[in-house]
Structures are given as C-alpha cells and as structure tokens.
C-alpha cells in the first residue's frame, strides 16, 4: 500500500512504475557501454525511456515533503513526470491539511517527455500544482518566485551541480535537497559534493539502491 492514500493516483503510478522497471535492464546495459557511444546516440536511446525514480525513493520524498509542509518544490529532471506526481501529491495534501497554496516547479529538456508528463499530470488531476518548464534548466531555473522548501535532483550527473547552484539562493534555511544515485556514481558526483561542502549543506548518503543523498541547507 502506498503512503499517498489516493487509489486513483496509485493506480496510475503502478502502471508508470511497471513501464519504467521494464526499461531498467536495457538502460543499465546501455549505460555500461555509453562511453563508446556518441552523445547524440545516447540521447536518442533514452528519449522514450521513463527513467523514473524508484518507487521507495519517490515515496520517501513524498514523506519528507509532508513532514516539512513543503509548499514550493523544485525538481531538476522531470522526464515523464513520475516523481513529479509524488511531489505534487505532497503539495496537494499539505494544502488540504493547512490551507494556502503551493507548487512543484519541474524542468524537462525533451519536448516529447514534457508532453507525456503533462498528460500524466492531467490524468492525475494534479496539473494545478505543477509548473513544468520546458528547456535547458540553466535557463528555466533562473527565476523562482519565492523560497524553496525541497529540491529533487534526478538528472544527468553533469547537470546536477548547475541545477543546485541555480536553486541554492532560493533554498530556505532547513530546506532539503535529495539527489539520486550518489553512491553508484560517487566519483562522477565529485563536483556536486564539492558544492555541497562549500555551500553550507549537511549531507548524508542513505542506503537506498544506488545511494540517495539527503542534504540540508544549514547556512546562507
């Protein structure tokens, strides 16, 4: 049983996770060989893949966002919107509980994935809680209107630090940043970890599959 407690949304998420899980083996096999492949070929291969955050990680993010009453969330790497649905459900449930409003600001470079994500948001009835920005995150995340409570980084590793650098000025003291696969690709995340250390974050790697980095913004 999901922590979300929304049968219709849970039904949609089950189907999306099943599609994503079926693609994982192919993606990992391809990634093992990607150093030998031209960048454009890698991009083409992944263009129709969901690349969804693991279900237990997504549920953990939902719980974190409920616990800190997150109202403004940034997600770097929306893909087809699976993890976005968990984040938007948390915002929706926080609004239902305590009033006010909230938004998940997502960003996705691939137009086809952005279109698929929007269709999923509409199907889930969560579109009004999501601001999906299409394009290069180095442009789409330059302007964020208000303080950020939570950030999810689940994107090409080379873009993880640029995304965090852009959003950090908006992070509230105590804001949470979660980044996926930081144990599996530890050396590749060296620049990201260097920024965490220099930027006033306290961080720890949680023992999810591949590692999940939980960082807290402790100083401006």
NORRAMO-V415856 format. One record per backbone hydrogen bond with DSSP energy under -1.0 kcal/mol. NH is the residue of the N-H (numbers start at 1). CO is the residue of the C=O. If there is no record, write none. Layout:
# NORRAMO-V415856
{{NH:CO} {NH:CO}}
This chain:
# NORRAMO-V415856
{{10:6} {11:7} {12:8} {13:9} {14:10} {15:11} {16:12} {17:13} {18:14} {19:15} {20:16} {21:17} {22:18} {23:20} {27:23} {28:24} {29:25} {30:26} {31:27} {32:28} {33:30} {36:33} {37:34} {42:38} {43:39} {44:40} {45:41} {46:42} {49:46} {58:54} {59:55} {60:56} {61:57} {62:58} {63:59} {64:60} {65:61} {66:62} {67:63} {68:64} {69:66} {70:65} {73:103} {74:150} {75:105} {76:152} {77:107} {78:107} {81:78} {85:81} {86:82} {87:83} {88:84} {89:85} {90:86} {91:87} {92:88} {93:89} {94:90} {95:91} {96:92} {97:93} {98:94} {99:95} {103:71} {104:129} {105:73} {106:131} {108:133} {114:110} {115:111} {116:112} {117:113} {118:114} {119:115} {120:116} {121:117} {122:118} {123:119} {124:120} {126:121} {129:126} {130:127} {131:104} {133:106} {135:108} {139:136} {140:136} {141:137} {142:139} {146:144} {148:170} {149:72} {150:72} {151:176} {152:74} {153:178} {154:76} {159:156} {160:157} {163:159} {164:160} {165:161} {166:162} {167:163} {168:164} {170:167} {171:168} {172:148} {174:217} {175:172} {176:149} {177:215} {178:151} {179:213} {180:153} {181:211} {183:210} {184:210} {185:181} {186:183} {189:185} {190:187} {193:189} {194:190} {195:191} {196:192} {197:193} {198:194} {199:195} {201:196} {202:216} {204:214} {206:212} {208:206} {211:208} {212:206} {213:179} {214:204} {215:177} {216:202} {217:175} {218:200} {219:200}}
